Amino acid sequence: MNNLKKISTILSNGTKVEYNVILTFKSNQTNKNYVIYTDNTLDQTKKLRFYVAIYDPTSENPYLGEPATKEEWTEITNIIDSVIPVK
C-alpha cells in the first residue's frame, strides 16, 4: 500500500506533474513551513533529485515559494542530511 503524500503542479505547457512528499517541517528559526519533495529522478551523480518549497499549511491552495536566504538553506540541508540516508 502506498502511503506517500503527493503534491502536483501544472507546467506552463499544461502538463500536470506529481511529486512525492519526503518531509514537511516548520522552522523555529524562520517560523516558515517547508516541504521537501521529489520526482524520483536521479541527478548526474546518481543521487535522488529533490526540491524544497515554502508553503502555508492553513491555505486550501498553499502558495509555494522558494527558500531565499543562506540561513534557510543551511537549516534545510542539515535536516535533509539527517533524514535521507547517504549510500
Backbone as JSON Lines, residues from 0, in Angstrom:
{"i":0,"aa":"M","n":[0.84,-1.18,0.0],"ca":[0.0,0.0,0.0],"c":[0.88,1.24,0.0]}
{"i":1,"aa":"N","n":[0.57,2.22,-0.83],"ca":[1.36,3.43,-0.96],"c":[0.77,4.52,-0.07]}
{"i":2,"aa":"N","n":[1.5,4.9,0.98],"ca":[1.03,5.93,1.9],"c":[1.71,7.27,1.66]}
{"i":3,"aa":"L","n":[2.46,7.4,0.56],"ca":[3.16,8.64,0.29],"c":[2.17,9.75,-0.04]}
{"i":4,"aa":"K","n":[2.42,10.92,0.52],"ca":[1.62,12.09,0.17],"c":[2.18,12.66,-1.12]}
{"i":5,"aa":"K","n":[1.31,13.25,-1.9],"ca":[1.71,13.8,-3.18],"c":[1.32,15.27,-3.27]}
{"i":6,"aa":"I","n":[2.11,16.01,-4.04],"ca":[1.75,17.36,-4.43],"c":[1.87,17.41,-5.95]}
{"i":7,"aa":"S","n":[1.19,18.33,-6.55],"ca":[1.26,18.42,-8.0],"c":[1.31,19.87,-8.44]}
{"i":8,"aa":"T","n":[1.76,20.06,-9.66],"ca":[1.81,21.39,-10.26],"c":[1.48,21.25,-11.74]}
{"i":9,"aa":"I","n":[1.07,22.35,-12.32],"ca":[0.8,22.4,-13.75],"c":[1.91,23.22,-14.39]}
{"i":10,"aa":"L","n":[2.64,22.61,-15.34],"ca":[3.7,23.31,-16.05],"c":[3.12,24.3,-17.04]}
{"i":11,"aa":"S","n":[3.96,25.19,-17.54],"ca":[3.49,26.22,-18.47],"c":[2.89,25.63,-19.74]}
{"i":12,"aa":"N","n":[3.27,24.4,-20.09],"ca":[2.71,23.76,-21.29],"c":[1.42,23.0,-21.0]}
{"i":13,"aa":"G","n":[0.93,23.1,-19.74],"ca":[-0.32,22.45,-19.36],"c":[-0.18,21.05,-18.8]}
{"i":14,"aa":"T","n":[1.03,20.51,-18.77],"ca":[1.27,19.17,-18.26],"c":[1.21,19.17,-16.73]}
{"i":15,"aa":"K","n":[0.46,18.23,-16.16],"ca":[0.41,18.07,-14.7],"c":[1.53,17.14,-14.27]}
{"i":16,"aa":"V","n":[2.3,17.57,-13.27],"ca":[3.41,16.78,-12.75],"c":[3.15,16.52,-11.27]}
{"i":17,"aa":"E","n":[3.3,15.26,-10.85],"ca":[3.13,14.89,-9.44],"c":[4.48,14.61,-8.81]}
{"i":18,"aa":"Y","n":[4.58,14.96,-7.55],"ca":[5.79,14.75,-6.77],"c":[5.43,14.01,-5.49]}
{"i":19,"aa":"N","n":[6.36,13.22,-4.97],"ca":[6.2,12.57,-3.68],"c":[6.79,13.46,-2.59]}
{"i":20,"aa":"V","n":[6.02,13.66,-1.53],"ca":[6.49,14.46,-0.4],"c":[7.39,13.59,0.46]}
{"i":21,"aa":"I","n":[8.59,14.08,0.72],"ca":[9.53,13.38,1.58],"c":[9.33,13.81,3.03]}
{"i":22,"aa":"L","n":[9.16,15.12,3.24],"ca":[9.11,15.64,4.6],"c":[8.51,17.04,4.59]}
{"i":23,"aa":"T","n":[7.74,17.35,5.63],"ca":[7.32,18.73,5.88],"c":[7.78,19.09,7.29]}
{"i":24,"aa":"F","n":[8.13,20.35,7.48],"ca":[8.54,20.79,8.81],"c":[8.39,22.3,8.93]}
{"i":25,"aa":"K","n":[8.29,22.75,10.18],"ca":[8.24,24.18,10.46],"c":[9.55,24.56,11.14]}
{"i":26,"aa":"S","n":[10.17,25.59,10.64],"ca":[11.43,26.06,11.18],"c":[11.19,26.95,12.39]}
{"i":27,"aa":"N","n":[11.89,26.66,13.47],"ca":[11.84,27.52,14.65],"c":[12.6,28.82,14.41]}
{"i":28,"aa":"Q","n":[13.58,28.78,13.49],"ca":[14.39,29.96,13.2],"c":[13.65,30.98,12.34]}
{"i":29,"aa":"T","n":[12.94,30.49,11.31],"ca":[12.29,31.41,10.38],"c":[10.78,31.5,10.58]}
{"i":30,"aa":"N","n":[10.22,30.56,11.33],"ca":[8.78,30.46,11.54],"c":[8.03,30.19,10.23]}
{"i":31,"aa":"K","n":[8.73,29.58,9.26],"ca":[8.12,29.23,7.98],"c":[7.95,27.72,7.9]}
{"i":32,"aa":"N","n":[6.99,27.28,7.09],"ca":[6.77,25.86,6.83],"c":[7.42,25.49,5.5]}
{"i":33,"aa":"Y","n":[8.08,24.34,5.49],"ca":[8.78,23.87,4.3],"c":[8.29,22.48,3.92]}
{"i":34,"aa":"V","n":[8.33,22.2,2.63],"ca":[8.04,20.86,2.13],"c":[9.23,20.45,1.27]}
{"i":35,"aa":"I","n":[9.72,19.23,1.51],"ca":[10.79,18.64,0.7],"c":[10.12,17.55,-0.11]}
{"i":36,"aa":"Y","n":[10.31,17.58,-1.43],"ca":[9.62,16.65,-2.31],"c":[10.52,16.2,-3.46]}
{"i":37,"aa":"T","n":[10.11,15.14,-4.15],"ca":[10.93,14.58,-5.22],"c":[10.07,14.11,-6.38]}
{"i":38,"aa":"D","n":[10.69,14.09,-7.56],"ca":[10.04,13.49,-8.72],"c":[10.62,12.09,-8.98]}
{"i":39,"aa":"N","n":[11.4,11.61,-8.03],"ca":[12.0,10.27,-8.06],"c":[12.98,10.05,-9.22]}
{"i":40,"aa":"T","n":[13.58,11.14,-9.68],"ca":[14.63,11.01,-10.68],"c":[15.98,11.18,-10.0]}
{"i":41,"aa":"L","n":[17.03,10.77,-10.69],"ca":[18.38,10.89,-10.16],"c":[19.13,12.0,-10.89]}
{"i":42,"aa":"D","n":[20.04,12.66,-10.17],"ca":[20.85,13.67,-10.81],"c":[22.05,13.02,-11.5]}
{"i":43,"aa":"Q","n":[22.99,13.82,-11.97],"ca":[24.14,13.31,-12.71],"c":[25.05,12.42,-11.87]}
{"i":44,"aa":"T","n":[24.98,12.6,-10.55],"ca":[25.82,11.79,-9.65],"c":[25.05,10.61,-9.07]}
{"i":45,"aa":"K","n":[23.89,10.33,-9.65],"ca":[23.05,9.19,-9.25],"c":[22.42,9.36,-7.86]}
{"i":46,"aa":"K","n":[22.27,10.62,-7.43],"ca":[21.6,10.91,-6.16],"c":[20.17,11.36,-6.45]}
{"i":47,"aa":"L","n":[19.29,11.06,-5.52],"ca":[17.89,11.42,-5.66],"c":[17.75,12.94,-5.81]}
{"i":48,"aa":"R","n":[17.01,13.35,-6.81],"ca":[16.76,14.77,-7.04],"c":[15.58,15.17,-6.16]}
{"i":49,"aa":"F","n":[15.75,16.22,-5.38],"ca":[14.67,16.7,-4.54],"c":[14.57,18.21,-4.63]}
{"i":50,"aa":"Y","n":[13.43,18.71,-4.19],"ca":[13.12,20.13,-4.27],"c":[12.61,20.58,-2.91]}
{"i":51,"aa":"V","n":[12.7,21.87,-2.64],"ca":[12.24,22.43,-1.38],"c":[11.4,23.66,-1.68]}
{"i":52,"aa":"A","n":[10.3,23.81,-0.95],"ca":[9.44,24.98,-1.12],"c":[8.89,25.41,0.22]}
{"i":53,"aa":"I","n":[8.54,26.67,0.29],"ca":[7.84,27.23,1.45],"c":[6.35,27.12,1.16]}
{"i":54,"aa":"Y","n":[5.57,26.74,2.16],"ca":[4.14,26.61,1.94],"c":[3.36,27.05,3.17]}
{"i":55,"aa":"D","n":[2.07,27.28,2.97],"ca":[1.16,27.66,4.04],"c":[0.19,26.51,4.28]}
{"i":56,"aa":"P","n":[0.39,25.73,5.36],"ca":[-0.46,24.57,5.6],"c":[-1.91,24.9,5.94]}
{"i":57,"aa":"T","n":[-2.2,26.15,6.22],"ca":[-3.57,26.53,6.57],"c":[-4.38,26.95,5.35]}
{"i":58,"aa":"S","n":[-3.72,27.08,4.21],"ca":[-4.41,27.52,3.0],"c":[-4.94,26.34,2.2]}
{"i":59,"aa":"E","n":[-6.08,26.54,1.57],"ca":[-6.63,25.5,0.72],"c":[-5.77,25.3,-0.53]}
{"i":60,"aa":"N","n":[-5.2,26.37,-1.02],"ca":[-4.27,26.32,-2.14],"c":[-2.97,26.99,-1.7]}
{"i":61,"aa":"P","n":[-2.13,26.25,-0.98],"ca":[-0.94,26.88,-0.38],"c":[0.01,27.43,-1.43]}
{"i":62,"aa":"Y","n":[0.47,28.64,-1.2],"ca":[1.46,29.25,-2.08],"c":[2.78,28.54,-1.88]}
{"i":63,"aa":"L","n":[3.42,28.15,-2.94],"ca":[4.73,27.53,-2.85],"c":[5.76,28.53,-3.33]}
{"i":64,"aa":"G","n":[6.68,28.87,-2.45],"ca":[7.77,29.77,-2.79],"c":[9.09,29.09,-2.48]}
{"i":65,"aa":"E","n":[10.17,29.7,-2.89],"ca":[11.49,29.1,-2.67],"c":[12.17,29.73,-1.46]}
{"i":66,"aa":"P","n":[12.92,28.92,-0.7],"ca":[13.75,29.48,0.36],"c":[14.73,30.48,-0.26]}
{"i":67,"aa":"A","n":[14.96,31.6,0.42],"ca":[15.75,32.67,-0.19],"c":[17.1,32.93,0.49]}
{"i":68,"aa":"T","n":[17.2,32.65,1.77],"ca":[18.42,33.05,2.47],"c":[19.39,31.88,2.66]}
{"i":69,"aa":"K","n":[20.63,32.22,2.88],"ca":[21.65,31.21,3.15],"c":[21.32,30.45,4.43]}
{"i":70,"aa":"E","n":[20.79,31.16,5.42],"ca":[20.43,30.52,6.69],"c":[19.32,29.49,6.5]}
{"i":71,"aa":"E","n":[18.34,29.81,5.67],"ca":[17.28,28.85,5.38],"c":[17.86,27.59,4.74]}
{"i":72,"aa":"W","n":[18.7,27.78,3.72],"ca":[19.28,26.63,3.02],"c":[20.18,25.79,3.93]}
{"i":73,"aa":"T","n":[20.9,26.44,4.84],"ca":[21.74,25.7,5.78],"c":[20.88,24.82,6.67]}
{"i":74,"aa":"E","n":[19.8,25.36,7.21],"ca":[18.9,24.57,8.06],"c":[18.27,23.43,7.26]}
{"i":75,"aa":"I","n":[17.79,23.73,6.06],"ca":[17.16,22.71,5.22],"c":[18.14,21.6,4.88]}
{"i":76,"aa":"T","n":[19.35,21.96,4.5],"ca":[20.37,20.97,4.17],"c":[20.68,20.08,5.36]}
{"i":77,"aa":"N","n":[20.78,20.66,6.55],"ca":[21.04,19.87,7.76],"c":[19.9,18.89,8.03]}
{"i":78,"aa":"I","n":[18.68,19.32,7.83],"ca":[17.53,18.43,8.05],"c":[17.52,17.32,7.01]}
{"i":79,"aa":"I","n":[17.75,17.66,5.76],"ca":[17.79,16.65,4.7],"c":[18.88,15.62,4.99]}
{"i":80,"aa":"D","n":[20.06,16.08,5.38],"ca":[21.16,15.16,5.68],"c":[20.82,14.23,6.83]}
{"i":81,"aa":"S","n":[19.99,14.68,7.76],"ca":[19.64,13.84,8.9],"c":[18.5,12.85,8.59]}
{"i":82,"aa":"V","n":[17.76,13.11,7.5],"ca":[16.59,12.29,7.15],"c":[16.86,11.33,6.01]}
{"i":83,"aa":"I","n":[17.56,11.8,4.99],"ca":[17.79,10.97,3.79],"c":[19.11,10.24,3.94]}
{"i":84,"aa":"P","n":[19.07,8.91,3.92],"ca":[20.31,8.15,4.09],"c":[21.24,8.32,2.9]}
{"i":85,"aa":"V","n":[22.52,8.44,3.19],"ca":[23.55,8.55,2.15],"c":[24.07,7.16,1.87]}
{"i":86,"aa":"K","n":[24.13,6.78,0.59],"ca":[24.61,5.46,0.22],"c":[26.0,5.54,-0.36]}
